[in-house]
Amino acid sequence: LWISLLVYLLICAPLLWHAKSLYALLTAPLLELTPHTKLIATNITGTFMVPVKLALWIALFLWFPFFLHQLWNFIAPALYPKEKK
């Protein structure tokens, strides 16, 4: 569990560092479809929290296969060969 948490934090660090550029990259197609509009913040922390949350969700998406692998390595020794199939 600790290794898995450490890997999640290692994935989060560079994504949080580039959170604004990730947000700009993902919103660019939307802004191209609506050329005369712009994105607005609907609350005070929106301009900061939306890119951060986006980076955390992307990190979770990238981390999940590693977590499943770790979970399988924990559970697999307790299973019979028939159950592993």
Backbone bond lengths (Angstrom), bond angles and torsions (degrees), N, CA, C in turn:
res aa  C-N    CA-C-N  psi(-1)  N-CA   C-N-CA  omega(-1)  CA-C   N-CA-C  phi
1 L - - - 1.454 - - 1.530 110.16 -
2 W 1.323 116.66 -40.84 1.470 119.54 -178.89 1.523 111.42 -67.72
3 I 1.332 116.29 -38.89 1.468 119.76 178.47 1.517 109.40 -63.80
4 S 1.312 115.71 -41.55 1.460 120.52 179.74 1.531 110.82 -63.38
5 L 1.298 116.69 -42.09 1.465 120.59 177.70 1.526 111.07 -65.05
6 L 1.313 116.96 -40.00 1.463 121.18 178.02 1.531 110.93 -63.31
7 V 1.320 116.63 -42.00 1.464 119.85 178.14 1.526 110.38 -63.80
8 Y 1.336 117.52 -40.16 1.468 120.14 177.09 1.534 110.76 -60.58
9 L 1.305 116.95 -43.01 1.464 120.22 179.16 1.530 111.37 -66.36
10 L 1.328 116.69 -36.40 1.464 120.08 177.52 1.528 111.91 -68.30
11 I 1.317 116.78 -31.22 1.464 119.92 175.33 1.525 110.16 -75.11
12 C 1.323 117.10 -37.58 1.468 121.70 -178.28 1.528 112.72 -66.14
13 A 1.298 117.14 -37.77 1.465 120.52 -172.79 1.527 113.34 -55.70
14 P 1.329 119.87 -54.83 1.471 117.41 -179.95 1.529 112.94 -69.45
15 L 1.337 116.22 -31.09 1.462 117.97 178.87 1.531 111.53 -68.54
16 L 1.315 116.77 -37.87 1.466 119.16 177.28 1.525 111.07 -68.94
17 W 1.331 116.03 -33.22 1.462 120.01 178.63 1.530 110.63 -63.18
18 H 1.330 116.18 -35.93 1.461 121.87 -178.01 1.527 112.11 -107.62
19 A 1.305 118.35 28.72 1.463 122.23 -175.36 1.527 112.08 -60.44
20 K 1.306 117.89 -43.88 1.472 120.61 -179.09 1.525 111.21 -63.87
21 S 1.333 117.30 -42.12 1.464 119.06 -179.20 1.537 111.14 -70.57
22 L 1.338 118.10 -33.84 1.460 120.87 174.10 1.518 110.91 -62.81
23 Y 1.313 115.53 -43.18 1.464 121.06 178.97 1.529 110.27 -63.28
24 A 1.316 116.86 -43.23 1.467 120.47 178.91 1.526 110.61 -64.55
25 L 1.320 116.75 -39.30 1.458 121.04 179.89 1.529 111.65 -64.53
26 L 1.327 116.29 -40.71 1.456 119.72 -177.83 1.529 113.53 -80.41
27 T 1.299 117.87 -23.31 1.467 119.21 178.69 1.523 112.93 -93.00
28 A 1.319 118.24 -9.95 1.470 121.22 -178.77 1.534 112.62 -58.22
29 P 1.343 120.19 -44.82 1.471 118.32 178.48 1.532 113.17 -62.22
30 L 1.316 116.48 -36.03 1.462 120.22 178.39 1.524 111.01 -65.79
31 L 1.303 116.15 -42.24 1.460 120.12 179.70 1.523 112.00 -69.55
32 E 1.334 117.80 -27.75 1.462 120.45 176.01 1.521 111.27 -71.49
33 L 1.337 116.58 -33.21 1.464 120.15 179.23 1.524 112.31 -72.01
34 T 1.302 116.53 -28.98 1.467 121.65 179.47 1.526 108.47 -122.21
35 P 1.335 118.04 81.90 1.468 120.68 -169.90 1.531 115.41 -68.35
36 H 1.312 119.65 -25.84 1.471 120.49 -175.28 1.529 112.71 -101.69
37 T 1.313 116.38 20.21 1.467 120.37 178.00 1.520 109.55 -124.47
38 K 1.310 115.36 169.05 1.459 120.74 174.86 1.519 108.53 -142.03
39 L 1.301 115.98 160.54 1.458 121.37 179.18 1.525 109.07 -80.70
40 I 1.325 115.64 140.90 1.457 119.97 179.47 1.522 109.95 -122.38
41 A 1.293 116.10 156.59 1.459 121.79 175.20 1.520 108.10 -93.03
42 T 1.315 116.52 132.21 1.461 120.38 -179.24 1.522 112.86 -96.92
43 N 1.309 117.20 -4.55 1.468 120.25 173.50 1.523 108.86 -144.78
44 I 1.290 116.00 173.48 1.467 121.00 -172.11 1.525 112.78 -66.61
45 T 1.319 117.67 -36.20 1.462 120.13 -176.42 1.528 112.73 -96.22
46 G 1.298 118.09 3.86 1.454 121.95 -175.28 1.516 114.15 -59.81
47 T 1.314 117.42 -40.88 1.467 119.44 -177.31 1.527 112.34 -67.66
48 F 1.327 116.75 -23.33 1.462 120.21 177.35 1.525 111.57 -94.43
49 M 1.332 116.89 -44.07 1.460 120.48 -171.48 1.521 114.34 -75.20
50 V 1.324 118.98 -32.39 1.466 119.93 -177.83 1.535 111.49 -63.09
51 P 1.333 120.43 -49.03 1.472 118.41 176.37 1.530 113.53 -63.76
52 V 1.320 117.20 -34.52 1.469 120.42 179.17 1.524 110.05 -67.65
53 K 1.328 117.12 -45.99 1.458 119.87 178.50 1.521 111.30 -63.31
54 L 1.308 116.41 -38.68 1.460 120.52 177.23 1.533 110.49 -60.76
55 A 1.305 117.44 -45.06 1.469 121.22 178.56 1.528 110.80 -63.28
56 L 1.320 117.67 -39.97 1.466 120.41 179.34 1.523 111.49 -67.20
57 W 1.330 118.25 -38.33 1.464 121.31 177.36 1.519 111.38 -67.76
58 I 1.319 117.71 -39.92 1.465 120.55 177.26 1.526 109.59 -64.58
59 A 1.326 117.10 -41.06 1.467 120.81 177.23 1.528 110.78 -62.06
60 L 1.316 117.18 -41.04 1.462 120.91 178.09 1.523 110.72 -63.23
61 F 1.329 116.54 -41.58 1.459 121.82 178.61 1.530 110.99 -63.05
62 L 1.325 117.21 -40.59 1.464 121.30 179.56 1.531 112.27 -74.87
63 W 1.327 117.47 -29.22 1.464 123.24 -176.98 1.523 112.95 -81.44
64 F 1.321 117.11 -26.59 1.462 120.86 -171.68 1.531 113.64 -58.44
65 P 1.344 121.43 -42.65 1.468 119.03 176.67 1.537 113.07 -60.17
66 F 1.320 116.91 -38.49 1.461 119.78 176.75 1.524 110.56 -63.40
67 F 1.323 116.83 -41.77 1.461 121.22 178.83 1.523 111.02 -62.86
68 L 1.322 118.02 -43.06 1.460 120.92 178.47 1.528 110.93 -63.36
69 H 1.320 116.55 -38.22 1.461 120.32 176.90 1.535 110.42 -63.69
70 Q 1.299 116.99 -44.21 1.468 120.74 178.26 1.525 110.85 -63.96
71 L 1.308 117.12 -40.69 1.461 121.52 178.42 1.520 110.79 -63.46
72 W 1.327 116.85 -42.80 1.465 120.10 178.24 1.528 110.62 -64.37
73 N 1.323 117.84 -40.81 1.465 120.51 178.18 1.520 111.85 -64.33
74 F 1.310 118.11 -25.52 1.457 121.73 177.57 1.528 111.02 -80.12
75 I 1.327 117.33 -39.33 1.459 121.56 -174.21 1.524 112.34 -86.12
76 A 1.317 118.39 -34.28 1.469 122.64 -172.21 1.530 115.02 -56.17
77 P 1.325 121.13 -40.42 1.469 118.93 -179.66 1.531 113.69 -62.54
78 A 1.295 118.74 -22.42 1.464 121.60 -177.99 1.530 112.32 -87.45
79 L 1.316 118.05 -5.04 1.461 121.40 -176.56 1.522 111.50 -97.98
80 Y 1.327 114.76 148.92 1.464 120.30 171.12 1.513 108.91 -74.30
81 P 1.338 118.41 157.47 1.468 120.19 179.93 1.529 112.77 -55.58
82 K 1.319 117.39 -36.24 1.470 120.93 178.49 1.527 110.73 -65.19
83 E 1.307 116.64 -38.34 1.466 120.90 -179.74 1.529 112.09 -71.47
84 K 1.322 117.22 -28.60 1.470 120.25 179.41 1.523 111.48 -67.43
85 K 1.328 116.61 -31.68 1.462 120.50 178.25 1.502 109.54 -68.99
